[in-house]
Amino acid sequence: MINEKRKVNIIMNITEARQGSKLVVTPTGRIDSQTSPVFDRHLTAVVERGDVHLVIDLTGLDYISSTGLSAFLSAAKKVRAAGGSMVLAGLNSRIRLVFEMSGFLRLFPIYANVEAALAG
């Protein structure tokens, strides 16, 4: 009998950087069923502390699942309810395709990069 332990690696990091009146939130790695609750809690905490003008920089995102998309939808609702705005920047072709196929491209302003999002 082989006793195998599986280690679950949560492969996502989240960083923040203030740019004037906007907060740039940068998740890197994967937003999937393992990491989306962490991402959702992070964005909820951001909104609850009063940061409601967000640029989500997806340049370093490798993968997003449907549960990850739901975290974006949840955050967008909270941001809008607080009178803020949430835009996405730096979607690579794979991530953009997931947003497109799910109909989420219509829900968010999309910018090529963070600089364009901050100027927009």
Secondary structure, DSSP 4 states (H G I P E B T S, - for coil): ------PPP--EEEEEEEETTEEEEEEEEEESTTTHHHHHHHHHHHHHTT--EEEEE-TTEEEE-HHHHHHHHHHHHHHHHTT-EEEEE---HHHHHHHHHTTGGGTS-EESSHHHHHH-
